Amino acid sequence: MNSKVTVILLIVIDIAMLGICAFFYINKDGQRPKISFTENTAVYTADIGNDILLEGVSAQDNVDGDITDRVVVEKILENRDDNSAVVYYAVCDYSGNVSKASRVFKAEFKEEKKEIPEAVETDGKGKE
């Protein structure tokens, strides 16, 4: 008789735990935030700051609202042949959902002049 009560009590506890897990799963924020852009006429250069690259970038989340302050520049790919740069952005909401987006900037690249070392005459044995 005692074992029947224990089994019934364990079944009731299991059902209650299943209900609690289902509640948290259903109410979980599983939607990624949305990154959007407004016009940014900046021209990319090698020394441009992230603050300029982040101008005109905003992020909204369905639960957390405006999370623009959490947007970061993830990486930058320079295309010297096309005089452009692709900037990749990422944002994470407070539930851990991540979104990524990118946009293209016009770019100006400075030509790097390579210095040619001066020729030094040696006596053929490696000594000057």
Secondary structure in CASP SS format (residue, H / E / C, confidence):
PFRMAT SS
TARGET T0000
AUTHOR 0000-0000-0000
METHOD secondary structure of the structure
MODEL  1
M C 1.00
N H 1.00
S H 1.00
K H 1.00
V H 1.00
T H 1.00
V H 1.00
I H 1.00
L H 1.00
L H 1.00
I H 1.00
V H 1.00
I H 1.00
D H 1.00
I H 1.00
A H 1.00
M H 1.00
L H 1.00
G H 1.00
I H 1.00
C H 1.00
A H 1.00
F H 1.00
F H 1.00
Y H 1.00
I H 1.00
N C 1.00
K C 1.00
D C 1.00
G C 1.00
Q C 1.00
R C 1.00
P C 1.00
K E 1.00
I E 1.00
S E 1.00
F E 1.00
T C 1.00
E C 1.00
N C 1.00
T C 1.00
A C 1.00
V C 1.00
Y E 1.00
T C 1.00
A C 1.00
D C 1.00
I C 1.00
G C 1.00
N H 1.00
D H 1.00
I H 1.00
L H 1.00
L C 1.00
E C 1.00
G C 1.00
V E 1.00
S E 1.00
A E 1.00
Q E 1.00
D E 1.00
N C 1.00
V C 1.00
D C 1.00
G E 1.00
D E 1.00
I C 1.00
T H 1.00
D H 1.00
R H 1.00
V C 1.00
V E 1.00
V E 1.00
E E 1.00
K E 1.00
I E 1.00
L E 1.00
E E 1.00
N E 1.00
R C 1.00
D C 1.00
D C 1.00
N C 1.00
S E 1.00
A E 1.00
V E 1.00
V E 1.00
Y E 1.00
Y E 1.00
A E 1.00
V E 1.00
C E 1.00
D C 1.00
Y C 1.00
S C 1.00
G C 1.00
N C 1.00
V E 1.00
S E 1.00
K E 1.00
A E 1.00
S E 1.00
R E 1.00
V E 1.00
F E 1.00
K E 1.00
A E 1.00
E C 1.00
F C 1.00
K C 1.00
E C 1.00
E C 1.00
K C 1.00
K C 1.00
E C 1.00
I C 1.00
P C 1.00
E C 1.00
A C 1.00
V C 1.00
E C 1.00
T C 1.00
D C 1.00
G C 1.00
K C 1.00
G C 1.00
K C 1.00
E C 1.00
END
